Amino acid sequence: MASYNGIKYQNSNLEICLGPDKNVNLTEVDISPKTKIITRTAFANCGIERLDIHNETEIFDFAFFHNFLLEDAFINCKIISPSAFTSCGSKTDIGMEMTLVNTISIAEAAFAFCCFNKLNLPDTLKSIGERAFEGTLFQNTILVLPRNLEHIGLDAFYDTNLTDIYLPDSIKSLEPFADSDLTVHVSKKLFDKLNLDNSFGHIVVDTEETIGNNMDMLLEKMSFKDLNNRLIQKEINNETIHR
């Protein structure tokens, strides 16, 4: 159920959620447990601030596209479709907090140009698609990917503010990271398995001891001030995350 202008939007009896009849400002959206499908562009440009999808639901392309004010989201979905959440959270003060549950695949540009205060990725995640997080800002600039991840697509983290990303040994296929500012940490085992070289980006081979010594660093948070400065700089450079 969602409310706007004193009117209730409800889809409690529908397995297919089409969203409101037109673009409106919805403060909260709580998807019915009976809903199986959220259609293409169903809630695009609706000004949503809080989103709850508790029962496993299929989310189609652009379903929540351009919800710039999204601050809090709980998503139970196996496949996040292309551009499903593009630009979400990008006009909030500190970005959005999002938790994904049971997710297996994040498709192309699914979270491009977003802004995250906190992102919780599940151990069920197997694939991150091409440009999935392109242009996205993270409060924590160090990202440790889930332990069962198998595939990372081309430029999945291109033009983000991430400084370091840690890959699990479960990776089976890895496409190049074009962002020269991003350091990609791998184990010696993964480095040898994939025959990695500098064409994949700035690769650093870490020993178990090195990773252990870096754990405190992995938990450091980027300050809100720094995050806001990066947002301002994005707009100054006309590379805004709102496109």
VENGIBEL-V631505 format. One record per residue. SS is DSSP state (@ for helix, = for strand, . for the rest). D_CENTER is the distance of its C-alpha to the mean C-alpha in Angstrom with 1 decimal. Layout:
<<SS:D_CENTER> <SS:D_CENTER>>
This chain:
<<.:24.1> <=:23.2> <=:25.7> <=:26.5> <.:29.8> <.:31.4> <=:30.8> <=:29.0> <=:26.7> <.:27.0> <.:26.2> <.:27.4> <.:29.7> <.:27.5> <.:25.6> <=:24.1> <=:22.4> <.:23.1> <.:22.0> <.:24.5> <.:27.2> <.:26.0> <.:23.4> <.:24.0> <.:22.6> <.:21.3> <.:20.8> <=:19.6> <=:18.8> <=:19.7> <.:19.7> <.:23.0> <.:23.2> <.:25.2> <.:22.5> <.:21.6> <=:20.0> <=:18.2> <.:19.5> <.:18.3> <.:17.7> <.:19.0> <.:17.4> <.:16.5> <.:17.8> <.:18.9> <.:18.1> <.:16.5> <.:16.1> <=:15.7> <=:14.5> <=:15.7> <=:15.7> <.:17.8> <.:19.4> <.:17.8> <.:17.2> <=:16.5> <=:14.2> <.:15.5> <.:14.4> <.:13.7> <.:14.3> <.:12.6> <.:12.6> <.:13.6> <.:13.5> <.:13.7> <.:15.1> <.:12.6> <.:13.0> <=:12.7> <=:11.1> <=:12.2> <=:11.2> <=:13.7> <.:13.1> <.:13.9> <=:12.4> <=:9.4> <.:11.6> <.:11.5> <.:10.3> <.:10.0> <.:7.9> <.:8.8> <.:10.0> <.:9.3> <.:10.5> <.:12.0> <.:15.5> <.:15.5> <.:17.5> <.:15.1> <.:11.6> <=:10.1> <=:10.0> <=:8.0> <=:9.5> <=:9.0> <=:12.6> <.:14.4> <.:11.5> <.:13.1> <=:11.3> <=:8.0> <.:10.1> <.:10.8> <.:9.0> <.:6.9> <.:4.3> <.:7.3> <.:9.2> <.:7.2> <=:8.5> <=:7.7> <=:10.9> <=:9.7> <=:6.9> <=:8.9> <.:8.5> <.:11.8> <.:14.6> <.:14.9> <.:12.1> <.:14.2> <=:12.4> <=:9.6> <.:11.0> <.:12.4> <.:10.6> <.:7.2> <.:5.9> <.:9.5> <.:10.8> <.:8.0> <=:9.7> <=:9.5> <.:12.4> <.:13.0> <.:13.5> <=:14.1> <=:11.5> <=:13.2> <.:11.8> <.:13.1> <.:16.8> <.:17.0> <.:14.6> <.:16.9> <=:15.4> <=:13.3> <.:13.9> <.:15.5> <.:13.9> <.:10.4> <.:10.0> <.:12.8> <.:13.8> <.:11.4> <.:13.3> <.:12.8> <.:16.3> <=:16.1> <=:14.2> <=:16.0> <.:16.3> <.:18.0> <.:21.3> <.:20.1> <.:18.7> <.:21.0> <=:19.8> <=:18.2> <.:18.2> <.:18.9> <.:16.9> <.:18.5> <.:17.4> <.:20.6> <.:19.4> <.:17.0> <=:18.9> <=:18.0> <=:19.8> <=:21.3> <=:24.3> <@:27.6> <@:27.4> <@:24.1> <@:25.5> <@:28.7> <@:27.2> <@:25.2> <.:27.8> <.:25.4> <.:26.7> <@:25.8> <@:24.8> <@:21.4> <.:20.8> <=:22.0> <=:22.5> <=:23.9> <=:25.6> <=:25.5> <.:28.1> <@:27.5> <@:29.4> <@:27.3> <@:24.1> <@:26.0> <@:27.2> <.:23.7> <@:22.4> <@:23.3> <@:21.5> <@:18.2> <.:18.4> <.:19.2> <.:17.2> <.:17.2> <.:19.4> <@:18.6> <@:21.3> <@:19.8> <@:16.4> <@:18.5> <@:20.6> <@:17.8> <@:16.8> <@:20.5> <@:21.0> <@:18.3> <@:20.4> <@:23.6> <.:22.8> <.:22.0> <.:18.6> <.:16.9> <.:13.3> <.:15.0> <.:16.3>>
